[in-house]
């Protein structure tokens, strides 16, 4: 395991707060297909490289970036309509999700934390988080779910993580955040929390731990129990 600390980050902390996309499940391709469809209807191309700019930001901000790429101006009424249509297309995609789409190690690590008595929250900008957790069959593993329906400020504002800590009944300093996006890492640090960066070191700033995925923390005993 490549990490800045070989110690499991939850060795001392009592609360774990997980981002959703890129940490527990990869729905980026579904977002991309929906945004690309909208861009196509508006008359311009939207590439995978463009989609990287939407990583970790809110739906409203994502639309702003997409419209800027296409040089498209619109009033609030039109923007609301486009957001609604994009979400309908996205929901059609995730409605087909199965439990097999959970990222490697995610289910095992969540169960491992629960066995150790840790509290677990989701802290995500996604307004569809509850549906996704249900489709993955892991909704019952979370003590709190804080998503885009509960907060007004998007990452890198720390609101989502502070709200999650509050719902867990823990001080921010007693929580560790698991994130794959720079905006989320900044938000977690602003909230006074340490961060596990999921992915490659070059894209994860000053996260205290960096691992390729949650499977890096699953113990051999837990892995064996899931066979």
SULFENUR-V31095 format. One record per backbone hydrogen bond with DSSP energy under -0.5 kcal/mol. NH is the residue of the N-H (numbers start at 1). CO is the residue of the C=O. Records with the same first field share a line. If there is no record, write none. Layout:
NH: CO + CO
//
This chain:
3: 1
11: 8
13: 9
14: 174
15: 174
16: 119
17: 176
18: 16 + 121
19: 178
22: 25
23: 20
24: 20
25: 20
26: 101
27: 25
30: 27
31: 27
32: 28
33: 29
34: 30
35: 31
36: 32
37: 33
38: 34
39: 35
40: 36
41: 37
42: 38
43: 39 + 40
44: 39
51: 47
52: 48
53: 49 + 50
54: 51
55: 52
57: 54
62: 58
63: 59
64: 60
65: 61
66: 62
67: 63
68: 64
69: 65
70: 66
71: 67
72: 67
79: 75
80: 76
81: 77
82: 78
83: 79
84: 80
85: 81
86: 82
87: 83
88: 84
89: 85
90: 86
91: 87
92: 88
93: 89
94: 90
95: 91
96: 93
97: 94
101: 98
102: 99
103: 24
106: 103
109: 105
110: 106
111: 107
112: 108
113: 109
114: 110
115: 111
116: 112
117: 114
118: 113
119: 14
121: 16
122: 144
123: 18
124: 146
129: 126
132: 128
133: 129
134: 130
135: 131
136: 132
137: 133 + 134
138: 133
139: 133
141: 138
142: 139
143: 120
144: 120
146: 122
147: 145
148: 126
150: 147
151: 147
157: 154
161: 158
162: 158
163: 159
164: 160
165: 161
166: 162
167: 163
168: 164
169: 165 + 166
170: 165
174: 171
175: 172
176: 15
177: 194
178: 17
179: 177 + 196
185: 181
186: 182
187: 183
188: 184
189: 185
190: 186
191: 187
192: 189
193: 188
194: 175
196: 177
197: 195 + 209
198: 179
199: 197 + 211
203: 200
204: 201
207: 204
208: 195
209: 195
211: 197
215: 104
216: 213
217: 214
218: 215
223: 219
224: 220
225: 221
226: 222 + 223
227: 224
//
